[in-house]
Amino acid sequence: MKNGTSSSDFILLGLLVNPRSTGIVFAVIFAIFVVAVTANLVMIFLIQVDSRLHTPMYFLLSQLSIMDTLFICTTVPKLLVDMVSKEKTISFAACGIQIFLYLTMTGSEFFLLGLMAYDRYVAVCNPLRYPALMNRKVCLLLAAGAWFGGSLDGFLLTPITMNVPYCGSRSIDHFFCEIPAVLRLACADTSLYETLMYICCVLMLLIPISIISTSYSLILLTVHRMHSAEGRKKAFATCSSHLTVVSIFYGAAFYTYVLPQAFHTPEQDKVVSAFYTIVTPMLNPLIYGLRNKAVMGAFKKILAQCLSARKVSTSDG
């Protein structure tokens, strides 16, 4: 192959935007990427440095921010490079790594969002036992379980995908190596594997969705029995951010992996994938941060300290 490109390399066709709009689309995606990475890193930093945020809910939220940072870094840098480069190839190994990281982050986030619902259930329904039921050891085990569950998905599906024989066209009609798009290039019958993947994805959605549904059903019953209007308001405020994030993330995942392929088109797949791989990692810290008084309070406190230190250094100079 020319230009040092291996015959095993894939070609990513990208978002297929109008060439005249490439500059604008690049600027928008780059801005979202910068905001997403910055917002998530700020969230992680605030949770680490502010003692008021050293609670189970914020520990799990810091794990979500780590996942979102790795998630967006798995696909967007390559997309941005391809948008300004004539060479849009990705090596076979790099494609496998991208699939593994993407599956791991997606799976881990599935499980973590379910565990965050359980945390809200304990906080609202068993507030007196909350410190004992959600102690540091339990939080670490829950986080480790989420990461393990996600990596299990990656270790299971990535080797199978990369061992499918690919022949003929090497052009992936997508902006990253997403399994359904890659499998369209297979020159063997993949129906059995697609059925296995479908079952795996349904289970990975079903387990956390069951936890979320049960947790919020019990939360609603508890809130309904509350006599205090302030208590109800606080409970709804605590859960609304999480429900917003769950609706966005699970809705996109359901479309991609559960809805039969007959209802898919490459264009629709790219739009949905762009939403939850590019936009969602930016929305999560903004939803949890801007709507959370404790997080905003910690941010203002750190900002005030930085401005105060700057004034002192300026006056000393």
KAMO-V775087 format. One record per residue. N is the residue number from 1. SS is DSSP state (h for helix, s for strand, l for the rest). PHI is phi in whole degrees, 0 to 359 (* if undefined). Layout:
# KAMO-V775087
N;SS;PHI
N;SS;PHI
This chain:
# KAMO-V775087
1;l;*
2;h;281
3;h;56
4;h;73
5;l;275
6;l;282
7;l;292
8;l;269
9;l;291
10;s;257
11;s;244
12;s;268
13;l;285
14;l;79
15;l;279
16;l;55
17;l;279
18;l;301
19;h;309
20;h;289
21;h;261
22;h;304
23;h;299
24;h;293
25;h;298
26;h;301
27;h;297
28;h;295
29;h;295
30;h;298
31;h;297
32;h;298
33;h;300
34;h;296
35;h;297
36;h;298
37;h;296
38;h;297
39;h;298
40;h;291
41;h;293
42;h;296
43;h;300
44;h;299
45;h;297
46;h;298
47;h;294
48;h;286
49;h;267
50;l;263
51;h;295
52;h;291
53;h;260
54;l;274
55;l;233
56;h;305
57;h;300
58;h;283
59;h;296
60;h;294
61;h;294
62;h;294
63;h;294
64;h;297
65;h;293
66;h;298
67;h;299
68;h;295
69;h;296
70;h;293
71;h;299
72;h;288
73;h;285
74;h;286
75;h;243
76;h;292
77;h;305
78;h;296
79;h;299
80;h;296
81;h;298
82;h;295
83;h;290
84;l;246
85;l;241
86;l;284
87;l;275
88;l;248
89;s;277
90;s;222
91;l;293
92;h;301
93;h;294
94;h;296
95;h;297
96;h;297
97;h;296
98;h;297
99;h;299
100;h;299
101;h;296
102;h;298
103;h;296
104;h;296
105;h;293
106;h;296
107;h;298
108;h;298
109;h;291
110;h;307
111;h;293
112;h;296
113;h;297
114;h;294
115;h;292
116;h;294
117;h;294
118;h;298
119;h;301
120;h;294
121;h;298
122;h;296
123;h;296
124;h;273
125;h;269
126;l;227
127;l;299
128;l;288
129;l;265
130;h;305
131;h;299
132;h;280
133;h;287
134;l;239
135;l;286
136;h;300
137;h;297
138;h;296
139;h;299
140;h;296
141;h;294
142;h;296
143;h;296
144;h;297
145;h;297
146;h;296
147;h;295
148;h;295
149;h;300
150;h;293
151;h;293
152;h;299
153;h;298
154;h;296
155;h;292
156;h;281
157;h;272
158;h;297
159;h;300
160;h;294
161;h;300
162;h;282
163;l;263
164;l;288
165;l;290
166;s;244
167;l;215
168;l;74
169;l;296
170;l;249
171;s;269
172;s;271
173;l;279
174;l;196
175;l;259
176;l;204
177;l;280
178;l;266
179;h;308
180;h;303
181;h;289
182;h;291
183;h;295
184;l;295
185;l;267
186;s;293
187;l;253
188;l;228
189;l;288
190;l;250
191;h;299
192;h;295
193;h;295
194;h;295
195;h;293
196;h;299
197;h;296
198;h;299
199;h;297
200;h;300
201;h;291
202;h;297
203;h;297
204;h;292
205;h;276
206;h;294
207;h;298
208;h;294
209;h;295
210;h;296
211;h;296
212;h;296
213;h;298
214;h;297
215;h;299
216;h;284
217;h;295
218;h;292
219;h;296
220;h;298
221;h;297
222;h;294
223;h;296
224;h;298
225;h;277
226;l;290
227;l;268
228;l;275
229;h;294
230;h;295
231;h;296
232;h;297
233;h;298
234;h;294
235;h;296
236;h;294
237;h;296
238;h;294
239;h;264
240;h;296
241;h;298
242;h;296
243;h;295
244;h;297
245;h;296
246;h;300
247;h;299
248;h;294
249;h;290
250;h;288
251;h;298
252;h;293
253;h;294
254;h;298
255;h;298
256;h;290
257;h;250
258;l;252
259;l;296
260;l;306
261;h;299
262;h;298
263;h;266
264;l;257
265;l;229
266;h;305
267;h;294
268;h;297
269;h;301
270;h;292
271;h;296
272;h;295
273;h;297
274;h;298
275;h;296
276;h;270
277;h;262
278;h;250
279;h;280
280;h;302
281;h;300
282;h;278
283;h;292
284;h;306
285;h;294
286;h;290
287;h;296
288;h;286
289;h;278
290;h;292
291;l;264
292;l;243
293;h;295
294;h;294
295;h;293
296;h;295
297;h;295
298;h;295
299;h;295
300;h;296
301;h;295
302;h;296
303;h;297
304;h;296
305;h;296
306;h;294
307;h;293
308;h;296
309;h;296
310;h;293
311;h;296
312;h;296
313;h;293
314;h;290
315;h;292
316;h;292
317;l;287
